[in-house]
Amino acid sequence: MIKFFRKIRQKMLTENKFSKYLLYAIGEIILVVIGILIALSINDWNDKKKNAESEFIYYCRILEDFELDRQLIDELNVKADYRIDSSKQILLDLDAGTKNKHYLLNQFILATRSDVYEPRNVTFKDLISSGNLKLINDVTIKNSLIQYYSELDNKQFQLKQNRDEITKKVFELVNTSIEIGAIQEFDYVHRLLGPEILQILSQDDWTKDKKSDYYKKLQLALLFNIAMADREKQHLSAINILMEKPYQLLVKKCENRKK
């Protein structure tokens, strides 16, 4: 094609048809410019297509993160209910005097165990760190996600404070046990010391003395655990409420993509 145009130009020049050559040259330039514009348009169209595909991939990946978060919240709620129910039962057993110190202290440790809530926010962090947040063209979804993840940081901080308070109470009870010579009542200490050592340690069961300060400390620790578990459920419920709007928007977006 290039050789063809070159031959035409050479023929016009040799025949001294300068005006026709000039018109031809201008026409050739226009064709080249049109070709460039078409190529740029195609590239732009391809880029927009790729960006649109990446946008919907991000929508559906964040939706998957939300699904996992909702599942995790359900699991943590079940564990919080267990902490509440277990603490109430220990209070009843403590009052009835039917269980020994070893059983009550170890049940308390089990009742205070809680998992850390770690949201699946890797996809959104990737959007921010990579600068790809600009790919999210749906302004409603973009603003909803920014608001959700911003408020989620605050909820995570509150949940961490909640867990730290529980851990503090557990350590206080362990320190109390050391103070009164009851540290051997914990299962891990049982396994560490062995029966021969356990026999020579104090066997005083203060859990049978309702006037004992240590008895009252255990009661208060159990009541505190119930309150903290209920507060955790409230924080988790608040996260679910915050998540609902962006979650529904993403569900709709991804369902439309599949159609």
Backbone hydrogen bonds, N-H to C=O, Kabsch-Sander energy under -0.5 kcal/mol:
donor,donor_aa,acceptor,acceptor_aa,energy
5,F,1,M,-2.1
6,R,2,I,-2.2
7,K,3,K,-2.3
8,I,4,F,-1.7
9,R,5,F,-2.2
10,Q,6,R,-2.5
11,K,7,K,-2.3
12,M,8,I,-2.2
13,L,9,R,-2.1
14,T,10,Q,-2.4
15,E,11,K,-1.6
16,N,13,L,-1.3
17,K,12,M,-2.7
18,F,16,N,-1.2
21,Y,17,K,-2.3
22,L,18,F,-2.9
23,L,19,S,-2.2
24,Y,20,K,-2.6
25,A,21,Y,-3.0
26,I,22,L,-2.4
27,G,23,L,-2.4
28,E,24,Y,-2.6
29,I,25,A,-2.4
30,I,26,I,-2.5
31,L,27,G,-2.3
32,V,28,E,-2.3
33,V,29,I,-2.8
34,I,30,I,-2.7
35,G,31,L,-2.4
36,I,32,V,-2.5
37,L,33,V,-2.7
38,I,34,I,-2.5
39,A,35,G,-2.4
40,L,36,I,-2.8
41,S,37,L,-2.4
42,I,38,I,-2.4
43,N,39,A,-2.5
44,D,40,L,-2.8
45,W,41,S,-2.5
46,N,42,I,-2.6
47,D,43,N,-2.7
48,K,44,D,-2.5
49,K,45,W,-2.2
50,K,46,N,-2.6
51,N,47,D,-2.9
52,A,48,K,-2.5
53,E,49,K,-2.1
54,S,50,K,-2.7
55,E,51,N,-2.6
56,F,52,A,-1.9
57,I,53,E,-1.9
58,Y,54,S,-2.4
59,Y,55,E,-2.2
60,C,56,F,-2.3
61,R,57,I,-2.1
62,I,58,Y,-2.6
63,L,59,Y,-2.0
64,E,60,C,-1.9
65,D,61,R,-2.0
66,F,62,I,-2.5
67,E,63,L,-2.3
68,L,64,E,-2.1
69,D,65,D,-2.3
70,R,66,F,-2.7
71,Q,67,E,-1.9
72,L,68,L,-2.5
73,I,69,D,-2.7
74,D,70,R,-1.9
75,E,71,Q,-2.0
76,L,72,L,-2.5
77,N,73,I,-2.1
78,V,74,D,-1.9
79,K,75,E,-2.0
80,A,76,L,-2.2
81,D,77,N,-2.3
82,Y,78,V,-2.0
83,R,79,K,-2.2
84,I,80,A,-2.2
85,D,81,D,-2.9
86,S,82,Y,-3.0
87,S,83,R,-2.2
88,K,84,I,-2.2
89,Q,85,D,-2.2
90,I,86,S,-2.4
91,L,87,S,-2.1
92,L,88,K,-2.0
93,D,89,Q,-2.7
94,L,90,I,-2.9
95,D,91,L,-2.2
96,A,92,L,-2.3
97,G,93,D,-1.6
98,T,93,D,-0.9
99,K,93,D,-0.6
104,L,100,N,-2.3
105,L,101,K,-2.5
106,N,102,H,-1.8
107,Q,103,Y,-2.2
108,F,104,L,-1.9
109,I,105,L,-1.8
110,L,106,N,-1.9
111,A,107,Q,-2.3
112,T,108,F,-1.1
112,T,109,I,-0.5
113,R,110,L,-0.9
118,E,116,V,-0.8
121,N,119,P,-1.5
125,K,121,N,-2.2
126,D,122,V,-2.2
127,L,123,T,-2.0
128,I,124,F,-2.0
129,S,125,K,-3.0
130,S,126,D,-2.2
131,G,128,I,-0.8
132,N,127,L,-1.0
133,L,127,L,-1.1
134,K,131,G,-0.8
135,L,132,N,-2.1
136,I,133,L,-1.4
137,N,135,L,-1.2
139,V,137,N,-1.1
142,K,138,D,-2.7
143,N,139,V,-2.8
144,S,140,T,-1.9
145,L,141,I,-2.6
146,I,142,K,-2.4
147,Q,143,N,-2.3
148,Y,144,S,-2.3
149,Y,145,L,-2.7
150,S,146,I,-1.6
151,E,147,Q,-2.3
152,L,148,Y,-2.2
153,D,149,Y,-1.2
154,N,150,S,-0.7
155,K,151,E,-1.8
156,Q,152,L,-2.6
157,F,153,D,-1.8
158,Q,154,N,-2.0
159,L,155,K,-2.3
160,K,156,Q,-2.3
161,Q,157,F,-2.4
162,N,158,Q,-2.2
163,R,159,L,-2.3
164,D,160,K,-2.6
165,E,161,Q,-2.0
166,I,162,N,-1.6
167,T,163,R,-2.5
168,K,164,D,-2.2
169,K,165,E,-1.8
170,V,166,I,-2.1
171,F,167,T,-2.3
172,E,168,K,-2.1
173,L,169,K,-2.0
174,V,170,V,-2.4
175,N,171,F,-2.8
176,T,172,E,-2.1
177,S,173,L,-2.2
178,I,174,V,-2.0
179,E,175,N,-2.3
180,I,176,T,-2.0
181,G,178,I,-0.9
182,A,177,S,-4.0
183,I,177,S,-1.0
185,E,182,A,-2.2
186,F,183,I,-1.6
189,V,186,F,-0.6
190,H,186,F,-2.2
191,R,187,D,-2.3
192,L,188,Y,-1.4
193,L,189,V,-2.9
194,G,190,H,-2.0
198,L,194,G,-1.8
199,Q,195,P,-1.7
200,I,196,E,-0.6
200,I,197,I,-1.1
201,L,198,L,-1.1
206,W,204,D,-0.9
208,K,205,D,-1.4
209,D,206,W,-1.6
210,K,208,K,-0.7
212,S,209,D,-1.7
216,K,212,S,-1.9
217,K,213,D,-2.0
218,L,214,Y,-2.0
219,Q,215,Y,-2.0
220,L,216,K,-2.6
221,A,217,K,-2.4
222,L,218,L,-2.1
223,L,219,Q,-2.5
224,F,220,L,-2.6
225,N,221,A,-2.0
226,I,222,L,-2.0
227,A,223,L,-2.1
228,M,224,F,-2.6
229,A,225,N,-2.3
230,D,226,I,-2.2
231,R,227,A,-2.1
232,E,228,M,-2.3
233,K,229,A,-1.9
234,Q,230,D,-1.8
235,H,231,R,-2.3
236,L,232,E,-2.6
237,S,233,K,-2.3
238,A,234,Q,-2.2
239,I,235,H,-2.0
240,N,236,L,-2.1
241,I,237,S,-2.1
242,L,238,A,-2.4
243,M,239,I,-2.2
244,E,240,N,-1.2
245,K,241,I,-0.6
247,Y,243,M,-2.5
248,Q,244,E,-2.5
249,L,245,K,-2.1
250,L,246,P,-2.3
251,V,247,Y,-2.4
252,K,248,Q,-2.2
253,K,249,L,-2.0
254,C,250,L,-2.7
255,E,251,V,-2.3
256,N,252,K,-2.1
257,R,253,K,-1.4
258,K,254,C,-1.4
259,K,255,E,-1.0
